[in-house]
């Protein structure tokens, strides 16, 4: 959508097609004329829906683009990510920009 305002939604604890994040917020914003991109994270680094099925990263029927950042496999790092906003979150911000 040319000239549209853009929104990048970052959801660390939710799947790409989460009921609240995707169906209520992202779709509503897209229908209101915003260009919406969603960035999620999971161990595979591939966007998946709530049933763990792969989601096409390109714009879907609502014009929402899906991106995914691969989570580190180190169990200590996964534990610390809840409490420390370090490089993992910086990588997610870079993916949005």
TAWOUR-V914801 format. One line per field, one symbol per residue. ss: DSSP state (~ for helix, > for strand, _ for the rest). psi: psi as a letter, one per 30 degrees, with the letter a starting at -180 (. if undefined). burial: I if it has 24 or more other C-alpha atoms within 12 Angstrom, else O. A space follows every 50 residues. Layout:
# TAWOUR-V914801
ss=???
psi=???
burial=???
This chain:
# TAWOUR-V914801
ss=_____>>>>>>_______~~~~~~~~~~~~~___>>>>>>>>_____>__ ___>__________>>>>>>____~~~~~~______~~~~~~~~~~_
psi=jkglkkkjkjjegllehkeeeeeeeeeeeefggkjkkkklklffgkklaf ggkkkkflkafggkkklkkkkkfjeeeeeffffkibeeeeeeeefe.
burial=OOOOOOIIIIIIOIIIIIOOIIOOIIIOIIOOOIIIIIIIIIOOIIIIIO OOOOIOIOOOOOIIIIIIIIIOOOOOOOOOOOOOOOOIIOOIIOOIO
